[in-house]
Amino acid sequence: MDSDRYLTRIGLDPDAPAWHAPGGPDLDAIERLQTAHVRSVPFETLAVTGHPFDGSDDGAGVVLDLPHLYEKIVERERGGFCFELNGLAHALLADLGVDVDRVAARVVGDDGTGRPPANHHANVVEPDGRRYLVDVGMGVPTMRRPTPLDGAVVVDAAGYAWRVVESDRPDETYLTQYREPGSDEWTDRYLFSDEPRSLSYFEATCDYLQSAPESTFTGDPVVSVATPGGHVKLRVDSVTWNVDGEETGESVTEDEWFEALEREFGLRYESS
């Protein structure tokens, strides 16, 4: 993997001293990397869903292999979902000298229960003796800053507050939560334990999520990316913008969908 090219892909100067510091990048540098990543590399499921309007063009599929992920995300400047984005970001952080572990999480559904184990990949770093959750692979809302595992609240540039608290479940150690701008209510995002995992640990769940009819990823495609004040999200029939917690949107036709994909996310649809 060419870390300099990866840093350039997310809009960072690979020659900056932060990436060559003794002992690896500090917390401020990791935060800059995380913020740049979520604003440059979209969360997108096109490799799973295929063409949004032509059912004969299936997706190319997701392969959890670092050279494949690098070729897709860095060389072809595509996005991906959590296993891909956090999977490759782990390799970048490690190559830069960051103490980083892959961790398995389970997203909390609308009913308040955790979905199957390892249906989300995140990373935990320890740059200064304190452990932080770093996640560049979520849909909206997107985590932009390292979040301590001790319950401390972190507020990002879009006004979202994040925290990681102790879980009351016997099978998971931590619970990640967010609070929307202007709200007093915390929303559960996902449960996890900080036991280090290999990338191959996620293969079974990744295969399930990209193939099972009941998976949330095998329906219509979703594309999203963080913006300075919020995020933009593209569904098969609409594009929405969230700025400072306020959402606006408009419907799109088939032609407009492809125009929005390139305009808002810098992506062109690739047939499989």
N, C-alpha and C positions, 0 to 999 in steps of 0.2 A: 504494500500500500504506500502511495506517495502522500504523506501527510501534508506537505506543502501545497500540493494540488487540491487536497480536501479543504484545507483552510481557505484557499482562494475561492473554491466553490461556494463557501458560505460567507464570502465577502470580507475575510480577514487577511491581514498582511502576514504571510508566513515568515517574513524576516523580522517581525517585531520581537523585541527582547523577551516578552512574556512567554513565548513558546520555546525559549532556549535557556530559561532560568535554571540554576542548579536545584535539583530536587523536583523539577517539574513546575508547571504553571500554578500560581497561587489561586485562592478562591475568587478574587476579582477577575482574573483571566478566565477561569472556568465559567464564571457568569457571563462574560462577554461571548464566549464560545457558545454557550447554551442559547443565549438570546439571538445571536446571529444565525444559529442553526435553524431555529423554529421560524425565523423570518425569511429564510432562504430556501429551505427544503420542505415542500408541501407534504402533508399527510394525505395520501391518496391510495385508492383501492383499485385502480384500473387494471393492474396485473391480475387481480382476482376476478373482477366482474366482466372484463372485456368491454367491447363497444357498448355504449349506453343505449343505442337505438337499433343496432343490428345484431340480432340474437345469434347469427351464424359466426360471429367473430368472438370466440372465447378469449379470456385472458391468458397471458403467457404463463401465469402461475408465479409463486414466490418460492425461491430456493434459498435456504439459509446456509449460504456458503460465502465467506468473506470476499473472495475475488469477484464472485457474481454480484454481491451487493455493492462493491466498490465500482464495478463497471456500470451498474445501473444508476446509482445515486451521484457519483462524482463524474464519471466520463460521459454518461448520457444525460446527466442533469435531470433525472427523474426524482420522484419522491417515493413514498412507500408507507407501510403501516408499522406498528411498534417493533415487531421482530426485526424488520429491516433497518429502520432509522436508529433505534437504540442499539441494535446489534452492531451496526457499523460505527456508530459514535463511540461505543465502548472501545473498539480497536483504535480509533483516533486518540482518545484520552490516554489509553495505555501507552501508545507509541510516543506521546508527548511527555510521558513520565508521571502521569497521575495515578495514584493508588485508587483503582476502580474495580468494583465487582458488579457482575450481572446479577440481577435479582428477579425472581418470578413473582408476579402479582395476579390478583383476580379482580376484575372490574366489578363494581357494585351496580347491580341492575336497578330498574325502577322500583322493584319490590323490596329493595333494601338488602338483598342477599348477594353474597359474592358468587359470581359465575364460576365455571370450572377452573381448577388450578392452572396456573401458567398461561392464562389467556392474555397476559400482558407482560412485556419485557421492559424493565427499567434499569437504571444504574445507580449505584451508591458510591460516592467518592469520599476520600478522607485526606484533604490537602493540608490540614492544620491540626490534626488530632481530634477533630470533630467530624461526625459522619453526616453527609448531606445526600438527599435524593436529587438526582439529575435526570430529567426526562425530556427527550426531544421527539418522542414518538406517539404523542396523544393527538386525538382530534380536539375539537374545541370544548371548553376553554383549554388553552395551551399553557403549560408551565414554562416560565421564562427564566427563572432564577433557581440556583441550588437552594433546597429547603431542608433545614436541619431535622434530624430524627428525634429531637427532644421537645417538640411541641411549639417551638418558637414560630411566630407568624411572620411570613415574608409577603410583602405587597409588591406587585410588579408595576410596570409602566402603564399597563392598561387598567389598573385599579383593582385587579383581582388579588385577593388574599389567599395564601396557601399555608397549610401546616400539615405536619405529620405527627399524629398522636398515637398513644398506645391503643392497640385493638383489644376489645373485650372478648374476642373469639379465641378458643384454645389452639386453633390450627394456624393462626397468623399473628404476627407480632405487632404490626403497625397498620394504621389507617391513614390514608392521604385524603385530605379534604380541601375544598375551596369555597370562597365566599365571593359572590358577585359584587361589583361596584354598587354602593348604596344600600346593600342588604346587610341584615344582622344574622342571617341564617347560614349555617355551614352545610354544604352538600358533600356527601361521601363520594369519593372518586374511585379509589381502589384500595384493597387490602394487600399486604405483602409481608414477607419475612426477609431479613437481610442475609440469608444464607447464600454464599456465592454459587452460581450455576454456570455451566458451559453453554455455548450457543446451541449445541445439539440437544440440550435439555428441552428446548422449546419446539423441536421439530414436530412432535406428534400433535400438539395443540395447533401449531401453525397449519399443518395439513388439514386438520379438522375445520378450522375457521375458514379456510379457502375452498372447502368442498362441500360441507354439510348444508343441506337446504335450509336448515333452521338457523344457520349462522347469520349474524348481523352484517357480515361482509359479502355475502353471496347474492344480495339483492341488487339494487341500483348503486352505481358508484357514488362515492363522496370524495370531495377534494377540499382541503382547507389549508390555510397558512396564517401565521400570525402577522399582524401589521403593527405599526408603532402604537396605535391606540386601541387595538382590539384584534379582530380577525376577519377574514373573508371566507365564505363557505359556498361551494357550488354543489347543488344537487341536480338531479336529472331534469328538473323543471324550473329551477330558480337559482338565483345568486343572492346572497345576503351579506351585508356588511355590519359588523358590530364595532362601534366606536364609543369608548367610555361607557360601556354598558347599554347603550342605546342601539337598537337594531333597525335597519331598513333593508328592503329587498325588492326584487322585481322578478317576474317570471321570464323565462327564456324559451325560445324556440330551439329546434335542433341546431340550426346554423349558429344561433347566438350562443349556444352552449359551448361550441368549439372556439368561438371568438373569445368568450369569457375565460376558457381554460388557458388560452395563450396570454390574454391581456392581464389577468389577475394572478396567474401562477407561473407564467413562463413555460408552460407545457404544451406540447403538441401530441395529439393522440397517436400512439404507435400500434399498428395492427399486430396481432400475434402470428 
